[in-house]
Amino acid sequence: MVTAFTAAERVYLNAAPHLGRLATVGTDGFPHVTPVGWAFDPESGLIEISGRAFATTRKYRNVLADPHVAIVIDEVLPPWHPRCVLVQGLGEAIAADPAGGEARIRITPTTVLSWGLDTDETAGPSPT
């Protein structure tokens, strides 16, 4: 079952910069965290991650061995207002297909946490 995103989380994910930090479980049991490009499908509530030669990456191999993942999508607005969506869930390593689909990791969220989304994303510092 996919955990639902709030309206504020959906707005943020649809407008956020497309750089996140993906954490997978390494074969040594330690977290492996890497910056990644990602895409959010608002209809399914799933997040997909892909990249160049993706099936050869450590993160892809980690998900094949252990599906537990987390991704943080965040930013800091001036003067200092952090905004973040943290998604924990199960990752599925999907192989490239002959029709041209790239290898990717599809995350099914089980837990979604967020903070700082209650401000206008275009707001900047107050005029002096």
ABEGO torsion letter per residue (X at the ends): XBBBBBAAAAAAAAABBABBBBBBBBAAGBBBBBBBBBBBBAAAGBBBBBEBGAAABAAAAAAAABABBBBBBBBBBOABBBBBBBBBBBBBBBBBBAAGBBBBBBBBBABBBBBGAABBAABBBBBX
